[in-house]
Amino acid sequence: MSRIVTLRNLIGTTASNNAALDRHSLHTIQGLKGYRITKFELLPYDFGATASELEATVKVYSEHPGTPDAQIDFSDNRLIAAAVMAGAVDAYNYGISDAIIFDSQIFNQDIYVTYYNNKTNEAAGFVNYYIELEQIDLALDEATVATLKDIRNSN
């Protein structure tokens, strides 16, 4: 039987490039607990703010990705989920929100959530994210494969 683990946080910064990174510790000593993302959602921090615009890119990686950016590259095998959210000051511009999850990927190490807002210096550029993970018991050989895959991807 699998167990559901949830992660949630507010991510963003008022720095000029609005880049941020969160690390969620999921590793265990033997690596016998695996995870798969089943849900990934974004919500704005300051919905309907009159002075702010939002063009947020939020990505989830199985390895440290380096400096966060707005580019989404599906050929990057460390990428396990990506979402975008856009909204404008104009009330008639409703914006967009969409997420993609690579739900067949099982990992047993820490994950990293990156944030980048193309609209700089926007206080409302912060976003909330919510991630549901399905926790899976791994056999020793499955844990070894998952760990080795993560190590190989980091090179």
URZIPE-V343581 format. One record per residue. RES is the residue in one letter. SS is DSSP state (A for helix, B for strand, O for the rest). OMEGA is omega in degrees with one decimal (none if undefined). BURIAL is 1 if it has 9 or more other C-alpha atoms within 8 Angstrom, else 0. Layout:
# URZIPE-V343581
RES_SS_OMEGA_BURIAL, RES_SS_OMEGA_BURIAL
This chain:
# URZIPE-V343581
M_O_-178.8_0, S_O_-179.3_0, R_B_178.4_0, I_B_176.5_0, V_B_180.0_0, T_B_175.3_0, L_B_176.3_0, R_B_-179.8_0, N_B_170.9_0, L_B_-177.9_1, I_B_179.8_1, G_O_179.6_1, T_O_176.8_1, T_O_177.0_1, A_O_-171.9_0, S_O_179.7_0, N_O_177.0_1, N_O_178.3_1, A_B_178.4_1, A_B_-178.4_1, L_B_173.7_1, D_B_174.5_0, R_B_176.8_0, H_B_-177.0_0, S_O_-179.8_0, L_O_-175.4_0, H_O_173.3_1, T_O_-176.6_1, I_O_-178.1_0, Q_O_177.8_0, G_O_-175.6_1, L_O_174.5_1, K_B_178.0_1, G_B_-178.4_1, Y_B_174.7_1, R_B_178.4_1, I_B_177.5_1, T_B_179.1_1, K_B_179.1_1, F_B_-175.5_1, E_B_177.4_1, L_B_170.6_1, L_B_179.1_0, P_B_177.9_1, Y_O_-175.2_1, D_O_-175.5_0, F_O_176.8_0, G_O_179.3_0, A_O_-174.4_0, T_O_-176.1_0, A_O_-174.4_0, S_O_174.7_1, E_O_-173.9_1, L_B_170.5_1, E_B_-172.3_1, A_B_171.3_1, T_B_179.6_1, V_B_-176.9_1, K_B_177.8_1, V_B_-177.7_1, Y_B_175.8_1, S_O_176.6_1, E_O_178.6_1, H_O_-174.1_0, P_O_-173.1_0, G_O_-177.4_0, T_O_178.7_0, P_O_177.1_1, D_O_-176.5_1, A_O_-176.8_1, Q_O_177.2_0, I_O_-175.7_0, D_O_-178.2_0, F_O_177.3_0, S_O_177.0_0, D_O_-175.8_0, N_O_172.8_0, R_O_-178.0_1, L_B_-179.9_1, I_B_174.5_1, A_B_177.8_1, A_B_178.2_1, A_B_174.5_1, V_B_175.8_1, M_B_179.1_1, A_B_176.2_1, G_B_-176.6_1, A_O_177.4_1, V_O_-179.6_1, D_O_-177.1_0, A_O_-179.0_0, Y_O_176.4_0, N_O_-169.9_0, Y_O_177.5_0, G_O_179.9_0, I_B_171.7_0, S_B_-179.7_1, D_B_178.8_0, A_B_175.5_1, I_B_178.6_0, I_B_173.4_1, F_O_-169.0_0, D_O_176.6_1, S_O_-178.6_0, Q_O_176.2_0, I_O_-178.8_1, F_B_179.3_1, N_O_179.1_1, Q_O_178.8_1, D_O_174.0_1, I_B_-176.9_1, Y_B_178.2_1, V_B_179.2_1, T_B_-179.8_1, Y_B_172.9_1, Y_B_177.9_1, N_B_179.9_1, N_O_173.7_1, K_O_-173.2_1, T_O_176.6_1, N_O_179.3_1, E_O_-179.5_1, A_A_179.1_0, A_A_178.9_1, G_A_175.3_1, F_O_175.0_1, V_B_172.0_1, N_B_172.8_1, Y_B_179.4_1, Y_B_-179.1_1, I_B_171.0_1, E_B_178.3_1, L_B_170.7_1, E_B_178.8_1, Q_B_-174.8_1, I_B_173.7_1, D_B_-178.9_0, L_O_170.2_1, A_O_-177.4_0, L_A_179.8_0, D_A_177.0_0, E_A_178.5_0, A_A_178.8_1, T_A_179.0_1, V_A_-179.3_0, A_A_-179.7_1, T_A_179.2_1, L_A_177.8_0, K_A_178.6_0, D_A_178.4_1, I_A_-179.8_0, R_A_-179.0_0, N_A_-176.7_1, S_O_-179.7_0, N_O_none_0
